[in-house]
Amino acid sequence: GQQVMQIPQYQHVQEGEDFTTYCNSSTTLSNIQWYKQRPGGHPVFLIQLVKSGEVKKQKRLTFQFGEAKKNSSLHITATQTTDVGTYFCAGLHKLVFGAGTILRVKS
Amino acid sequence: DVKVTQSSRYLVKRTGEKVFLECVQDMDHENMFWYRQDPGLGLRLIYFSYDVKMKEKGDIPEGYSVSREKKERFSLILESASTNQTSMYLCASSWGKGRRTDTQYFGPGTRLTVL
């Protein structure tokens, strides 16, 4: 069945450093969603990518969808302490979440 | 704002008990979902409902059942709770009847401990 792998599992960065998490699917996806879960909170939708090669930006966050629609990345420029949390990708056709990347930021 | 509420934030039950987890959404969404979240495993879909009285099994339905008698309410039932069902349970809802591709709105979660 469809599997979505997310790496790294955990990353600890110094405030101001950049951060990237990667999502890879075993099958071609119709689209991909990204969610953020703050510590003690619930997942909150960030963005959806649909087109091959699509790039979207939200302030310091840049989301990319691969040309083959089998991988995606989330890049945060100059991390801040407010960025801490777990970032999940969710691959569709069949809705499958990656295991998430936990981001910790040292101030 | 979409609001998804869950009946309890924390719940402690004993092995063999029947457990009901309730979820209510106020946005008239067609789709509702139940997930469990475990460290290192992410969110795994238990059941999905796209209409009243309609349901589909997700990836890990064993040991669970669901009920959707009204559009706004989706219940997860553990017929006989076991210790391996100790987890965080998240409910979500979305538009797009039958489509899984729309934005999901999550409830705050219920942390269930089975002793």
Interface residues (C-beta under 8 A of the other chain):
Chain A: G1 Q6 Q9 S30 N31 Q33 Y35 G41 H42 P43 V44 F45 Q48 F88 A90 L92 H93 K94 L95 V96 F97 G98 A99 G100
Chain B: F33 Y35 G40 L41 G42 L43 R44 L45 F48 D59 L90 A92 R100 T101 T103 Q104 Y105 F106 G107 P108 G109
